[in-house]
Amino acid sequence: MRKITAAVVVGLLAAGAVSAAARADDTLKVAVGQRGLWDTSISDVGQRGGIFKKHGLTLDLLYTQGAGETQQAVIAGAVDVGIGAGIMGALSAFAKGAPVRIISAEIAGAGDLYWYVKADSAIKTLSDANGKTIAYSTNGSSTHGVVTAFIKQYAPTAKATPTGGPPSTLTAVMSGQVDVGWAAPPFGLDQLDRNEIRQIATGNDTLFKGQTVRLNISNTLTLQTRKDAVDRYVQAYRETIDWMYSDPAALKVYAEFAGITQAKALRIRDGYFPKSAVSPDEIIGLDTIVPDAVGLKFIAAPLTKEQLAELIQIPPRR
């Protein structure tokens, strides 16, 4: 009987160890807008580098055509975390009662986003785009917000046109389906270098300069039931950013992930994405972002301090 009892105890302990090991990593479903961009690659690069594993997380990554699709997946509860949601889209969704919450900033400023035309286009500046079509990715995205501002500031008779991601947008521009396209590095750099397309503006040519433009979001149910996992995600995200700006090995991981050379990866990081811009810890410029959201008609009235405190739930650094 003692032997049987001992065997049972050993078996139960072994089973418990296996069960604990199986539970060691929590899986988070993460929707990411636009595969291959430096800032949207943080989750993938961090997972490849073992950083999320160190925080007890396995990420199930899903790539979308833009922030609008990403945000819808979060609101619907199809994913736990959404990366790169447009701040105007998030404010609009929250104001309409959607169960969306901000868990970190994603990028401040919009200098990484650029708008271009075919090299032989008669359009030289945004003011020349009156009566023309200007591309953005999806409704509610950061590019949607920027193009809305472009039209209000420079070209009131231009038409904002959703075209999806940079590859499909490039096809639309080169085939004449849209007049002004959008992209972000590494997309379009080769075409710019070969003078096949010509840049006419960046997102920083609008009121978005210096403000938080994209966010990382979750939904209320996830935060109610899996807050610890989401908090660990944000901690690992912060650690990955530090690694990507300090270790050449991280640059190599990103280059392999994006399918580009390390030289181009370095050009992208240092030329378009200063580390301060991708700090996840603070929503910059809220005092002007909220009025701008009203002015651009993303929300009908300013959010109160209480509403903003409910919307923004960034975990503190540990």
Buried (B, 14 or more C-beta within 10 A) or exposed (E): EEEEEEEEEEEEEEEEEEEEEEEEBBEBBBBBBBBBBBBBBBBBBBBBBEBBBEBBBEBEBBBBBBBBBBBBBBBEEEBBBBBBBBBBBBBBBBBEEBBBBBBBBBBBBBBBBBBBBBEEBEBEEBEBBEEBBBBBBBBBBBBBBBBBBBBBEBBEEBBBBBBBBBBBBBBBBBEEBBBBBBBBBBBBBEBBEEEBBBEBBBBBBBBBBBBBBBBBBBBBEBBEEBBEBBBBBBBBBBBBBEBBBEEEEBBEBBBEBBEBEEEBBBBBBEEBBBEEBBBBEEBBBBEBBBEBBBBBEBBEEBBEEEBBEEBBBBBEEE
